[in-house]
Amino acid sequence: MQKISKIAVLTSGGDAPGMNPCIRAVVRTAIYHGLQVAGIRQGYQGLIDNNMYDMNTRSVSNILNLGGTILKTARCLPFRTDEGMELAYQNLKANGIDGIVVIGGDGTFTGALRFSRKYPDIAVIGVPGTIDNDLYGSTYTLGFDTATNTVIEAIDKIRDTADAHDRLFFIEVMGRDSGAIALRAGISCGAEAILLPERDTAIEMLIENLKAGQYNKKSSSIVIVAEGDKSGGAYDLAEAVRKQIKFYDIKVTILGHLQRGGSPSAFDRILGSRLGFAAVNAMIDGKTQMMVGLEANHIKLTSLEEALTQHQFKLEDDLMQMADILSI
Ligand code: F6P
């Protein structure tokens, strides 16, 4: 088993609230075990550019409550090339680093796994950090809870004005391949319809439902559209529906990147702390090419390969069925 004496930590891909509590846990757990820790700035880009610094317990003071990531993040194309990976490897070796904790989503893990197969002497442990909640091997990913609450707060406000004006709102939420935020926010806000990448919704059916709502004396309607829904974005949908529904004034709101910001919820602070703590312990135990996740409230290790191949997180059937029934 390879002896670990210095580790590095990075955040990559879309930032997610809870990354900072996780970085804090990684740094402090490593120091507790007598390891040195380096923080890599801007994800894999920082590895390639040798943009890293030594961290101590004070480097992570007062960050539990901060959204974003103190290490910064990036989507890094050069790391997909052999040359980029080689540069990253040389920098890790030159800095005496034996293992890295990578916090991010599926793109981050794809890079981590490829790198680790090429350079197996560097241990790699992944922490699922994405608001999309779409990684196999963890019921929840970092940032999902905070983002869902942010979306709920925004939609509640939109509901006030929708109701005041008797309007129909199409609200687009994040989730390129995942309807996780849309589904939970939709249930929590009583959305009249929720459009998800995981299922097809016929526009005719949507229009029938909205008409039924009006017949049932609904004064306002909210349709939540996950950005990856196959029927197009909120604007296209609103345009199509406008042609057939005249009784509502129709408006569109794209919530966009505000969903990724904000102070992490209690849940995400604790999840980030647990996963960061577990990641370092796993590395000290000699684990590599693994993701630490939370299943049934217990820490579970899943191989990065499995986390990626089973990638598409399945939305709960009962939630989908319930959402439709409760919104009538
Ligand atoms: O991966 C998380 C995510 O929030 C997706 O839902 C969304 O499509 C994407 O990030 C947007 O990323 P960017 O900040 O690069 O536009």
Boltz pocket constraint, residues with backbone or C-beta under 6 A from the ligand:
constraints:
  - pocket:
      binder: B
      contacts: [[A, 14], [A, 75], [A, 105], [A, 130], [A, 131], [A, 132], [A, 174], [A, 175], [A, 176], [A, 177], [A, 227], [A, 260]]
      max_distance: 6.0
